[in-house]
Amino acid sequence: MAKGGLCDVLFGGGVFEFRADTLVGYDQRTREQELDRVEYRGDARHVVVIPRTTIRLMEFDVEGPDRIRWASQNCVLVRAGATSAGTAGAQSMSTHRNGQDKAPTGAGKPSGSVLTMTLGSTSPGGTNVGGRALWVLSKDAQVVLAEAGLQSKPGVSVLQNWMRACQSRLPACQQGLLVIKACTLGIATTDASGHAQSPPLPPARYWVLADTKVGNRHVMWNAPVDLKGGPASLRLDDLNAMSVD
């Protein structure tokens, strides 16, 4: 999230596996899923990955048996479970760990707005606040989904309809996910208390997209927040949530 760009959009956290004709990914909360169909060109030192739908291509330099670099995106990936000198470099493209990102060694004092996000509840049923993904977007999710051709229904917004498509594993889910990823600056993960924090962000309007359970209800947020150069905070709870069910 600190760097943004395609590296964070595609590899913003979790484990990824380049297979013979597919790219798959998963993390502690998400089971293995196919992200795209791929082809490969190259040799032992330089490999070009050609995805079918997500982006045009990815060019990796093979720096060792456990480390590859996507030079154009300043992105390093290391083999899962490997211990190498490249591990510290790979952390520069990772999302929040326990709600915090660490600046690279030797970095100057960061500038911009740090956004503190809190996931909570005012209802007796409570909210599942720990380990939740908070997507920080540069655009309104409703707008980008509508521009991509996703439809609303009477009494149901485009965003609600997309969330329901994902619950039912319909093709519209993947269609929407691709356009959401394109405007995703990063994904922050809440700690056990429901708190997460962004690195410094330039002054602008952002949107925070998330979903969870409040009692027995599945709810979501697409909350705008204006950053103006100083510390900012955003609380997500059942008072500003939208129902998915």
N, C-alpha and C positions, 0 to 999 in steps of 0.2 A: 504494500500500500504506500510505503514511503516513496517509491519511485513511480508507481502508476504504469500506464502503457500496457502493451500486449502481454508482457511477462506476467504481470499480476492478474490480468483478466483470465489468462489460460492456466497459469500455474500458481494461483494465489494461496495455496495451502493444500495439504494432503499428499497422497502418493499417486504417481502416474506411471503407466507402463506402455511403452511403445511395442506393440505386437506386430505380427507379420503384415496385417492389413487394417489394424484398428489402433486407436489411442483410447485407453480406458483410464478412469480415475476413481479414487475413493478416499474417504477419511474415516475418523472414528465414529462419525454419526451417519455417514452415507455409504450404502453398499456399492459395490463395483458397478459402474455404468459406462457405456460406450459414449465417448465424447465426439468422435468423428471417425470416418473411414480415411485411411492414409496410404500413400505410396512412398517409396524411398529411392533416392539416387545418391551416388557418391562412392567413397572408399573408406579405408580404415581411419583416416584422419579428418575427413569432412563429409558430413551427411546432410542431405537436403530432405526434409520431411514435407510432403505435399498433401495437405488435408483436402478433403472433398468439399467441405462447406464452410468451415469456420474462418480461415484466413487464406491468403494466397500460398505462402510457404514459410517454413522455418529452416534456417541454415545453422547447423551445429558444428562447431569444431570439437573434435574428440581430443581432450587433453590428457586422458588416461583411462584406465579400465573402469573407474568409478566417477568420472567427472566429464561433463560436456558443457560447452558455452555457446549461448545464442548471442553472438557478439553485437549484432545490430540493436538488441534490446537490453544490453548490459545485464544479461541474465545467466546465472550459473545453476545447473542442476547436478545433484550428486546422487549416486546409487543409494537406495533406501537401506539403512543399516550399515553403510560404509563409514569408516572414520578416516578422513583425509584432510589435507590442508585446505581443500576446497569447501569444507563444510561452512566455515564462517562466511565465505563469499555467497554461498547459497542462501543464507539467512537474510540477505539484503532484499530478496524478492518474496519472503514469506509474509503471511498475514500476521495479525496480532497473536502473540502467545501469552496467555493469561492476561489479556487486555492491554498489553504494552508492546511497543516496538522500540528497539534499541537503535540509536544512531550509530553509523559506522565509526570505528575508532578514528580519531583525528578529525572528525567532522566539526565544523564551526557551529556556533550557537544557532539553532533553528529559528526561522522566522515564519510568521503566519499565524493562523488560528488553530488551536488544539480543541477538538470537539470531544467533550465527555458525554457518553451515551449511557443511559440507565434504563434497563428493562425491569419493570415492576408491575404491581397490581394493587388495586384498591378493593378487590372482591374477596369474599371469604374463601373461594376455591383456590386462590393463589395462581401464580404464573410460573411456568417452567423457565427460570431465568438464567441458569448456568449453561455454558457451552452453546449459546445460540449465535447464529451467524447474523451480523448486521451489515448489510450491503450498502456501501456509500456510493451514490450515483451522481453523475454530473447532470443528469436530465431526469425529468419526471417520468417514472415508470409507466404511468397511464398513457402519456403522450407517445413514448417510443413503441409501446405495444400496439396502439391504435395506428401509428404510422406504418407498422409492419403488417397491417391487415387483419389483426386479431379483432374479434367482434365482441360487442357487449350484448346483453339481453335485457328485456324489460325488468327494471329493478335491480339489475346486476351489472356492475361496472366492468370495463375491459380487464382491469387488474383482478377482480374477483373471479371472472370467468377463466382467466389464465391459471390462477391458483387451483381452481376446480379441475381444469384440464390436467394439471400435474398430479392431482390426487387420483384421477382416473387413468393416468398414463396415456393420455391422448396425444396425437401428433402435434397439436397446438402448443403443448408444453415445451417441446424442444424448439419450436419456432420462436416462441417468446423468450426462451432462455438465451438464445443467440443474440437477440437485440438488447436484452438486459445486460449481458456480459460486455457488449460493445461500449456501454456507457458506465461500466463499473470501474471506480477508481481503486477500490480495495474492499476487503471483507474483514471486519473486526469481530472477534469472538469474545463473548461476555465471560467474565470470571464467575465464580460460584455465587457472588452477591449480585450478579446482573449488570456489572459495570464493564465498560470498554472505553478505550480512548484512541483517538486517531493521532497520527503524527501531524505536524503543522501543515495546514492547507491554505492555499491562497484565498483571499477574500472573494466570495462568490456565493451563490445560492446552490445548495446541495440537497439531495433527498436521501433518506435512510429507509431502506426496504428490509422488512423482517417479518417472520411469522412464528407463532408458537401456540401453546394451549393455555387458555385461561379457564380453569375449572374443566368442564367437559366441552368447551367451545374452541374451535380452531379460528384464530384471529390473525390479522396481519396489519402492518403499518406501511405507509408510503409517505413519510413525514418530511416536509420541507424544513430547512434550517438555513438561516443567513449568517455567514461568517464575515466579520468585519475587521479582522486583524487582531483580535484579542481572544481570550478564552471564551468558550461557548459551551452550553450544555443542552441536552435534549433528553426528555423522559418519554419513554414509550410504555403505556399501560392501557388498561381497558377503557379509560376515559377517551383516548384518542385512537382506539383500534377500530378496524373494520372487520366485520364477520366474513369468514370464508364459507362456512357451512350454509 
